[in-house]
Amino acid sequence: MPPMCLYSMDKMKPDKTKIAMGLRYLRQINIMDIETGKVTGYRVKDTPDFNI
């Protein structure tokens, strides 16, 4: 997979408990809970899957 596919736009929740990571080329959003380390991913139907 080309490295450009893994570029993300990341934003932290104001209370600093979660980070949202948007992967433009994979059309996927990951939400990471900073306290537990749990990551939940959402992607557009019928697009390539990538898990971190």
CHARMM-style PDB file with segment names, atoms N, HN, CA, C and O in Angstrom:
ATOM      1  N   MET     1       0.855  -1.176   0.000  1.00  0.00      PROA
ATOM      2  CA  MET     1       0.000   0.000   0.000  1.00  0.00      PROA
ATOM      3  C   MET     1       0.899   1.236   0.000  1.00  0.00      PROA
ATOM      4  O   MET     1       1.826   1.321   0.806  1.00  0.00      PROA
ATOM      5  N   PRO     2       0.639   2.197  -0.895  1.00  0.00      PROA
ATOM      6  CA  PRO     2       1.452   3.416  -0.929  1.00  0.00      PROA
ATOM      7  C   PRO     2       1.333   4.198   0.380  1.00  0.00      PROA
ATOM      8  O   PRO     2       0.243   4.286   0.945  1.00  0.00      PROA
ATOM      9  N   PRO     3       2.443   4.768   0.871  1.00  0.00      PROA
ATOM     10  CA  PRO     3       2.408   5.512   2.135  1.00  0.00      PROA
ATOM     11  C   PRO     3       1.377   6.631   2.155  1.00  0.00      PROA
ATOM     12  O   PRO     3       0.831   6.936   3.215  1.00  0.00      PROA
ATOM     13  N   MET     4       1.093   7.258   0.998  1.00  0.00      PROA
ATOM     14  HN  MET     4       1.537   7.010   0.137  1.00  0.00      PROA
ATOM     15  CA  MET     4       0.124   8.357   0.992  1.00  0.00      PROA
ATOM     16  C   MET     4      -1.258   7.896   1.437  1.00  0.00      PROA
ATOM     17  O   MET     4      -2.062   8.708   1.895  1.00  0.00      PROA
ATOM     18  N   CYS     5      -1.543   6.608   1.309  1.00  0.00      PROA
ATOM     19  HN  CYS     5      -0.890   5.948   0.937  1.00  0.00      PROA
ATOM     20  CA  CYS     5      -2.844   6.084   1.725  1.00  0.00      PROA
ATOM     21  C   CYS     5      -3.011   6.097   3.238  1.00  0.00      PROA
ATOM     22  O   CYS     5      -4.129   6.009   3.745  1.00  0.00      PROA
ATOM     23  N   LEU     6      -1.906   6.205   3.955  1.00  0.00      PROA
ATOM     24  HN  LEU     6      -0.997   6.276   3.543  1.00  0.00      PROA
ATOM     25  CA  LEU     6      -1.967   6.168   5.415  1.00  0.00      PROA
ATOM     26  C   LEU     6      -1.937   7.550   6.057  1.00  0.00      PROA
ATOM     27  O   LEU     6      -1.997   7.654   7.282  1.00  0.00      PROA
ATOM     28  N   TYR     7      -1.847   8.613   5.260  1.00  0.00      PROA
ATOM     29  HN  TYR     7      -1.798   8.528   4.265  1.00  0.00      PROA
ATOM     30  CA  TYR     7      -1.883   9.957   5.819  1.00  0.00      PROA
ATOM     31  C   TYR     7      -3.231  10.188   6.477  1.00  0.00      PROA
ATOM     32  O   TYR     7      -4.270   9.780   5.959  1.00  0.00      PROA
ATOM     33  N   SER     8      -3.198  10.844   7.623  1.00  0.00      PROA
ATOM     34  HN  SER     8      -2.353  11.174   8.045  1.00  0.00      PROA
ATOM     35  CA  SER     8      -4.456  11.082   8.328  1.00  0.00      PROA
ATOM     36  C   SER     8      -4.538  12.507   8.841  1.00  0.00      PROA
ATOM     37  O   SER     8      -3.527  13.190   9.007  1.00  0.00      PROA
ATOM     38  N   MET     9      -5.756  12.936   9.087  1.00  0.00      PROA
ATOM     39  HN  MET     9      -6.577  12.382   8.952  1.00  0.00      PROA
ATOM     40  CA  MET     9      -6.038  14.213   9.732  1.00  0.00      PROA
ATOM     41  C   MET     9      -6.560  13.836  11.115  1.00  0.00      PROA
ATOM     42  O   MET     9      -7.595  13.180  11.232  1.00  0.00      PROA
ATOM     43  N   ASP    10      -5.853  14.245  12.152  1.00  0.00      PROA
ATOM     44  HN  ASP    10      -5.012  14.778  12.057  1.00  0.00      PROA
ATOM     45  CA  ASP    10      -6.191  13.833  13.518  1.00  0.00      PROA
ATOM     46  C   ASP    10      -6.661  15.020  14.347  1.00  0.00      PROA
ATOM     47  O   ASP    10      -6.124  16.122  14.243  1.00  0.00      PROA
ATOM     48  N   LYS    11      -7.665  14.776  15.163  1.00  0.00      PROA
ATOM     49  HN  LYS    11      -8.101  13.881  15.248  1.00  0.00      PROA
ATOM     50  CA  LYS    11      -8.191  15.806  16.065  1.00  0.00      PROA
ATOM     51  C   LYS    11      -8.454  15.182  17.428  1.00  0.00      PROA
ATOM     52  O   LYS    11      -8.927  14.049  17.522  1.00  0.00      PROA
ATOM     53  N   MET    12      -8.144  15.928  18.484  1.00  0.00      PROA
ATOM     54  HN  MET    12      -7.759  16.848  18.408  1.00  0.00      PROA
ATOM     55  CA  MET    12      -8.376  15.452  19.836  1.00  0.00      PROA
ATOM     56  C   MET    12      -9.630  16.107  20.410  1.00  0.00      PROA
ATOM     57  O   MET    12      -9.875  17.296  20.208  1.00  0.00      PROA
ATOM     58  N   LYS    13     -10.410  15.317  21.122  1.00  0.00      PROA
ATOM     59  HN  LYS    13     -10.211  14.351  21.287  1.00  0.00      PROA
ATOM     60  CA  LYS    13     -11.595  15.818  21.803  1.00  0.00      PROA
ATOM     61  C   LYS    13     -11.148  16.838  22.858  1.00  0.00      PROA
ATOM     62  O   LYS    13     -10.108  16.647  23.489  1.00  0.00      PROA
ATOM     63  N   PRO    14     -11.917  17.923  23.063  1.00  0.00      PROA
ATOM     64  CA  PRO    14     -11.497  18.967  24.010  1.00  0.00      PROA
ATOM     65  C   PRO    14     -11.159  18.448  25.417  1.00  0.00      PROA
ATOM     66  O   PRO    14     -10.285  19.004  26.082  1.00  0.00      PROA
ATOM     67  N   ASP    15     -11.841  17.388  25.876  1.00  0.00      PROA
ATOM     68  HN  ASP    15     -12.550  16.935  25.335  1.00  0.00      PROA
ATOM     69  CA  ASP    15     -11.526  16.867  27.213  1.00  0.00      PROA
ATOM     70  C   ASP    15     -10.344  15.882  27.195  1.00  0.00      PROA
ATOM     71  O   ASP    15     -10.009  15.280  28.216  1.00  0.00      PROA
ATOM     72  N   LYS    16      -9.721  15.732  26.015  1.00  0.00      PROA
ATOM     73  HN  LYS    16      -9.993  16.221  25.187  1.00  0.00      PROA
ATOM     74  CA  LYS    16      -8.508  14.919  25.828  1.00  0.00      PROA
ATOM     75  C   LYS    16      -8.701  13.448  26.174  1.00  0.00      PROA
ATOM     76  O   LYS    16      -7.773  12.806  26.667  1.00  0.00      PROA
ATOM     77  N   THR    17      -9.895  12.902  25.924  1.00  0.00      PROA
ATOM     78  HN  THR    17     -10.649  13.424  25.524  1.00  0.00      PROA
ATOM     79  CA  THR    17     -10.147  11.490  26.199  1.00  0.00      PROA
ATOM     80  C   THR    17     -10.150  10.641  24.925  1.00  0.00      PROA
ATOM     81  O   THR    17      -9.991   9.422  24.995  1.00  0.00      PROA
ATOM     82  N   LYS    18     -10.330  11.279  23.760  1.00  0.00      PROA
ATOM     83  HN  LYS    18     -10.459  12.269  23.703  1.00  0.00      PROA
ATOM     84  CA  LYS    18     -10.403  10.530  22.508  1.00  0.00      PROA
ATOM     85  C   LYS    18      -9.734  11.303  21.378  1.00  0.00      PROA
ATOM     86  O   LYS    18      -9.646  12.531  21.396  1.00  0.00      PROA
ATOM     87  N   ILE    19      -9.263  10.532  20.389  1.00  0.00      PROA
ATOM     88  HN  ILE    19      -9.334   9.535  20.374  1.00  0.00      PROA
ATOM     89  CA  ILE    19      -8.691  11.114  19.178  1.00  0.00      PROA
ATOM     90  C   ILE    19      -9.440  10.540  17.984  1.00  0.00      PROA
ATOM     91  O   ILE    19      -9.668   9.333  17.905  1.00  0.00      PROA
ATOM     92  N   ALA    20      -9.822  11.411  17.057  1.00  0.00      PROA
ATOM     93  HN  ALA    20      -9.637  12.392  17.121  1.00  0.00      PROA
ATOM     94  CA  ALA    20     -10.442  10.980  15.802  1.00  0.00      PROA
ATOM     95  C   ALA    20      -9.384  11.077  14.714  1.00  0.00      PROA
ATOM     96  O   ALA    20      -8.709  12.098  14.582  1.00  0.00      PROA
ATOM     97  N   MET    21      -9.243  10.001  13.928  1.00  0.00      PROA
ATOM     98  HN  MET    21      -9.791   9.171  14.035  1.00  0.00      PROA
ATOM     99  CA  MET    21      -8.250   9.947  12.855  1.00  0.00      PROA
ATOM    100  C   MET    21      -8.976   9.679  11.543  1.00  0.00      PROA
ATOM    101  O   MET    21      -9.562   8.611  11.363  1.00  0.00      PROA
ATOM    102  N   GLY    22      -8.940  10.628  10.640  1.00  0.00      PROA
ATOM    103  HN  GLY    22      -8.464  11.495  10.786  1.00  0.00      PROA
ATOM    104  CA  GLY    22      -9.586  10.470   9.339  1.00  0.00      PROA
ATOM    105  C   GLY    22      -8.564  10.113   8.275  1.00  0.00      PROA
ATOM    106  O   GLY    22      -7.609  10.856   8.050  1.00  0.00      PROA
ATOM    107  N   LEU    23      -8.766   8.972   7.618  1.00  0.00      PROA
ATOM    108  HN  LEU    23      -9.542   8.369   7.800  1.00  0.00      PROA
ATOM    109  CA  LEU    23      -7.882   8.519   6.545  1.00  0.00      PROA
ATOM    110  C   LEU    23      -8.568   8.816   5.216  1.00  0.00      PROA
ATOM    111  O   LEU    23      -9.463   8.084   4.793  1.00  0.00      PROA
ATOM    112  N   ARG    24      -8.143   9.889   4.565  1.00  0.00      PROA
ATOM    113  HN  ARG    24      -7.416  10.483   4.908  1.00  0.00      PROA
ATOM    114  CA  ARG    24      -8.807  10.385   3.364  1.00  0.00      PROA
ATOM    115  C   ARG    24      -8.840   9.368   2.229  1.00  0.00      PROA
ATOM    116  O   ARG    24      -9.896   9.119   1.647  1.00  0.00      PROA
ATOM    117  N   TYR    25      -7.697   8.785   1.915  1.00  0.00      PROA
ATOM    118  HN  TYR    25      -6.840   8.987   2.388  1.00  0.00      PROA
ATOM    119  CA  TYR    25      -7.622   7.910   0.747  1.00  0.00      PROA
ATOM    120  C   TYR    25      -8.266   6.548   0.983  1.00  0.00      PROA
ATOM    121  O   TYR    25      -8.660   5.875   0.030  1.00  0.00      PROA
ATOM    122  N   LEU    26      -8.375   6.140   2.237  1.00  0.00      PROA
ATOM    123  HN  LEU    26      -8.055   6.687   3.011  1.00  0.00      PROA
ATOM    124  CA  LEU    26      -9.039   4.878   2.546  1.00  0.00      PROA
ATOM    125  C   LEU    26     -10.502   5.087   2.928  1.00  0.00      PROA
ATOM    126  O   LEU    26     -11.244   4.123   3.118  1.00  0.00      PROA
ATOM    127  N   ARG    27     -10.907   6.337   3.037  1.00  0.00      PROA
ATOM    128  HN  ARG    27     -10.304   7.120   2.883  1.00  0.00      PROA
ATOM    129  CA  ARG    27     -12.274   6.681   3.429  1.00  0.00      PROA
ATOM    130  C   ARG    27     -12.666   5.951   4.709  1.00  0.00      PROA
ATOM    131  O   ARG    27     -13.677   5.251   4.773  1.00  0.00      PROA
ATOM    132  N   GLN    28     -11.828   6.144   5.721  1.00  0.00      PROA
ATOM    133  HN  GLN    28     -11.007   6.713   5.669  1.00  0.00      PROA
ATOM    134  CA  GLN    28     -12.020   5.488   7.003  1.00  0.00      PROA
ATOM    135  C   GLN    28     -11.785   6.483   8.128  1.00  0.00      PROA
ATOM    136  O   GLN    28     -10.927   7.360   8.029  1.00  0.00      PROA
ATOM    137  N   ILE    29     -12.565   6.336   9.208  1.00  0.00      PROA
ATOM    138  HN  ILE    29     -13.262   5.624   9.289  1.00  0.00      PROA
ATOM    139  CA  ILE    29     -12.385   7.137  10.417  1.00  0.00      PROA
ATOM    140  C   ILE    29     -12.156   6.175  11.570  1.00  0.00      PROA
ATOM    141  O   ILE    29     -12.900   5.208  11.736  1.00  0.00      PROA
ATOM    142  N   ASN    30     -11.125   6.441  12.369  1.00  0.00      PROA
ATOM    143  HN  ASN    30     -10.521   7.227  12.234  1.00  0.00      PROA
ATOM    144  CA  ASN    30     -10.852   5.665  13.571  1.00  0.00      PROA
ATOM    145  C   ASN    30     -11.017   6.577  14.777  1.00  0.00      PROA
ATOM    146  O   ASN    30     -10.558   7.719  14.768  1.00  0.00      PROA
ATOM    147  N   ILE    31     -11.667   6.074  15.801  1.00  0.00      PROA
ATOM    148  HN  ILE    31     -12.040   5.146  15.808  1.00  0.00      PROA
ATOM    149  CA  ILE    31     -11.824   6.795  17.062  1.00  0.00      PROA
ATOM    150  C   ILE    31     -11.051   6.020  18.122  1.00  0.00      PROA
ATOM    151  O   ILE    31     -11.350   4.857  18.392  1.00  0.00      PROA
ATOM    152  N   MET    32     -10.047   6.676  18.725  1.00  0.00      PROA
ATOM    153  HN  MET    32      -9.805   7.621  18.506  1.00  0.00      PROA
ATOM    154  CA  MET    32      -9.245   6.017  19.755  1.00  0.00      PROA
ATOM    155  C   MET    32      -9.565   6.592  21.123  1.00  0.00      PROA
ATOM    156  O   MET    32      -9.520   7.805  21.324  1.00  0.00      PROA
ATOM    157  N   ASP    33      -9.888   5.711  22.062  1.00  0.00      PROA
ATOM    158  HN  ASP    33      -9.924   4.725  21.899  1.00  0.00      PROA
ATOM    159  CA  ASP    33     -10.072   6.095  23.458  1.00  0.00      PROA
ATOM    160  C   ASP    33      -8.687   6.097  24.086  1.00  0.00      PROA
ATOM    161  O   ASP    33      -8.065   5.041  24.205  1.00  0.00      PROA
ATOM    162  N   ILE    34      -8.196   7.252  24.486  1.00  0.00      PROA
ATOM    163  HN  ILE    34      -8.701   8.109  24.389  1.00  0.00      PROA
ATOM    164  CA  ILE    34      -6.843   7.387  24.996  1.00  0.00      PROA
ATOM    165  C   ILE    34      -6.660   6.643  26.315  1.00  0.00      PROA
ATOM    166  O   ILE    34      -5.580   6.115  26.579  1.00  0.00      PROA
ATOM    167  N   GLU    35      -7.691   6.595  27.137  1.00  0.00      PROA
ATOM    168  HN  GLU    35      -8.569   7.024  26.923  1.00  0.00      PROA
ATOM    169  CA  GLU    35      -7.577   5.947  28.442  1.00  0.00      PROA
ATOM    170  C   GLU    35      -7.465   4.430  28.333  1.00  0.00      PROA
ATOM    171  O   GLU    35      -6.708   3.815  29.084  1.00  0.00      PROA
ATOM    172  N   THR    36      -8.208   3.815  27.409  1.00  0.00      PROA
ATOM    173  HN  THR    36      -8.823   4.314  26.799  1.00  0.00      PROA
ATOM    174  CA  THR    36      -8.218   2.353  27.295  1.00  0.00      PROA
ATOM    175  C   THR    36      -7.374   1.836  26.137  1.00  0.00      PROA
ATOM    176  O   THR    36      -6.978   0.671  26.134  1.00  0.00      PROA
ATOM    177  N   GLY    37      -7.091   2.692  25.151  1.00  0.00      PROA
ATOM    178  HN  GLY    37      -7.413   3.639  25.153  1.00  0.00      PROA
ATOM    179  CA  GLY    37      -6.370   2.265  23.961  1.00  0.00      PROA
ATOM    180  C   GLY    37      -7.260   1.607  22.924  1.00  0.00      PROA
ATOM    181  O   GLY    37      -6.775   1.195  21.870  1.00  0.00      PROA
ATOM    182  N   LYS    38      -8.562   1.498  23.202  1.00  0.00      PROA
ATOM    183  HN  LYS    38      -8.956   1.833  24.059  1.00  0.00      PROA
ATOM    184  CA  LYS    38      -9.496   0.868  22.269  1.00  0.00      PROA
ATOM    185  C   LYS    38      -9.695   1.758  21.040  1.00  0.00      PROA
ATOM    186  O   LYS    38      -9.894   2.966  21.160  1.00  0.00      PROA
ATOM    187  N   VAL    39      -9.637   1.139  19.854  1.00  0.00      PROA
ATOM    188  HN  VAL    39      -9.475   0.158  19.756  1.00  0.00      PROA
ATOM    189  CA  VAL    39      -9.858   1.860  18.597  1.00  0.00      PROA
ATOM    190  C   VAL    39     -11.091   1.277  17.920  1.00  0.00      PROA
ATOM    191  O   VAL    39     -11.205   0.063  17.753  1.00  0.00      PROA
ATOM    192  N   THR    40     -12.014   2.159  17.532  1.00  0.00      PROA
ATOM    193  HN  THR    40     -11.921   3.145  17.668  1.00  0.00      PROA
ATOM    194  CA  THR    40     -13.195   1.763  16.778  1.00  0.00      PROA
ATOM    195  C   THR    40     -13.096   2.414  15.416  1.00  0.00      PROA
ATOM    196  O   THR    40     -12.931   3.629  15.313  1.00  0.00      PROA
ATOM    197  N   GLY    41     -13.196   1.598  14.356  1.00  0.00      PROA
ATOM    198  HN  GLY    41     -13.329   0.611  14.440  1.00  0.00      PROA
ATOM    199  CA  GLY    41     -13.060   2.112  12.995  1.00  0.00      PROA
ATOM    200  C   GLY    41     -14.368   2.079  12.233  1.00  0.00      PROA
ATOM    201  O   GLY    41     -15.183   1.173  12.406  1.00  0.00      PROA
ATOM    202  N   TYR    42     -14.557   3.075  11.390  1.00  0.00      PROA
ATOM    203  HN  TYR    42     -13.894   3.810  11.249  1.00  0.00      PROA
ATOM    204  CA  TYR    42     -15.720   3.174  10.513  1.00  0.00      PROA
ATOM    205  C   TYR    42     -15.210   3.458   9.104  1.00  0.00      PROA
ATOM    206  O   TYR    42     -14.305   4.272   8.923  1.00  0.00      PROA
ATOM    207  N   ARG    43     -15.781   2.798   8.119  1.00  0.00      PROA
ATOM    208  HN  ARG    43     -16.516   2.137   8.266  1.00  0.00      PROA
ATOM    209  CA  ARG    43     -15.361   3.067   6.741  1.00  0.00      PROA
ATOM    210  C   ARG    43     -16.568   3.070   5.813  1.00  0.00      PROA
ATOM    211  O   ARG    43     -17.623   2.513   6.119  1.00  0.00      PROA
ATOM    212  N   VAL    44     -16.375   3.712   4.679  1.00  0.00      PROA
ATOM    213  HN  VAL    44     -15.518   4.164   4.431  1.00  0.00      PROA
ATOM    214  CA  VAL    44     -17.421   3.786   3.667  1.00  0.00      PROA
ATOM    215  C   VAL    44     -17.602   2.387   3.075  1.00  0.00      PROA
ATOM    216  O   VAL    44     -16.623   1.690   2.808  1.00  0.00      PROA
ATOM    217  N   LYS    45     -18.837   1.987   2.873  1.00  0.00      PROA
ATOM    218  HN  LYS    45     -19.632   2.553   3.090  1.00  0.00      PROA
ATOM    219  CA  LYS    45     -19.153   0.671   2.329  1.00  0.00      PROA
ATOM    220  C   LYS    45     -18.434   0.452   0.992  1.00  0.00      PROA
ATOM    221  O   LYS    45     -18.332   1.359   0.166  1.00  0.00      PROA
ATOM    222  N   ASP    46     -17.942  -0.772   0.806  1.00  0.00      PROA
ATOM    223  HN  ASP    46     -18.025  -1.508   1.477  1.00  0.00      PROA
ATOM    224  CA  ASP    46     -17.275  -1.195  -0.436  1.00  0.00      PROA
ATOM    225  C   ASP    46     -15.969  -0.450  -0.715  1.00  0.00      PROA
ATOM    226  O   ASP    46     -15.604  -0.256  -1.875  1.00  0.00      PROA
ATOM    227  N   THR    47     -15.264  -0.034   0.335  1.00  0.00      PROA
ATOM    228  HN  THR    47     -15.560  -0.192   1.277  1.00  0.00      PROA
ATOM    229  CA  THR    47     -13.950   0.575   0.165  1.00  0.00      PROA
ATOM    230  C   THR    47     -12.920  -0.336   0.839  1.00  0.00      PROA
ATOM    231  O   THR    47     -13.291  -1.184   1.652  1.00  0.00      PROA
ATOM    232  N   PRO    48     -11.618  -0.170   0.509  1.00  0.00      PROA
ATOM    233  CA  PRO    48     -10.590  -1.043   1.113  1.00  0.00      PROA
ATOM    234  C   PRO    48     -10.595  -0.944   2.640  1.00  0.00      PROA
ATOM    235  O   PRO    48     -10.826   0.124   3.206  1.00  0.00      PROA
ATOM    236  N   ASP    49     -10.337  -2.076   3.289  1.00  0.00      PROA
ATOM    237  HN  ASP    49     -10.149  -2.944   2.829  1.00  0.00      PROA
ATOM    238  CA  ASP    49     -10.287  -2.131   4.751  1.00  0.00      PROA
ATOM    239  C   ASP    49      -8.847  -2.012   5.216  1.00  0.00      PROA
ATOM    240  O   ASP    49      -7.939  -2.575   4.605  1.00  0.00      PROA
ATOM    241  N   PHE    50      -8.640  -1.270   6.311  1.00  0.00      PROA
ATOM    242  HN  PHE    50      -9.377  -0.813   6.808  1.00  0.00      PROA
ATOM    243  CA  PHE    50      -7.330  -1.171   6.927  1.00  0.00      PROA
ATOM    244  C   PHE    50      -7.547  -1.001   8.414  1.00  0.00      PROA
ATOM    245  O   PHE    50      -8.269  -0.099   8.839  1.00  0.00      PROA
ATOM    246  N   ASN    51      -6.933  -1.852   9.206  1.00  0.00      PROA
ATOM    247  HN  ASN    51      -6.346  -2.585   8.860  1.00  0.00      PROA
ATOM    248  CA  ASN    51      -7.048  -1.781  10.666  1.00  0.00      PROA
ATOM    249  C   ASN    51      -5.707  -1.442  11.265  1.00  0.00      PROA
ATOM    250  O   ASN    51      -4.668  -1.903  10.792  1.00  0.00      PROA
ATOM    251  N   ILE    52      -5.731  -0.615  12.334  1.00  0.00      PROA
ATOM    252  HN  ILE    52      -6.575  -0.241  12.719  1.00  0.00      PROA
ATOM    253  CA  ILE    52      -4.474  -0.289  13.018  1.00  0.00      PROA
ATOM    254  C   ILE    52      -4.336  -1.143  14.253  1.00  0.00      PROA
ATOM    255  OT1 ILE    52      -3.347  -1.029  14.976  1.00  0.00      PROA
TER     256      ILE     52
END
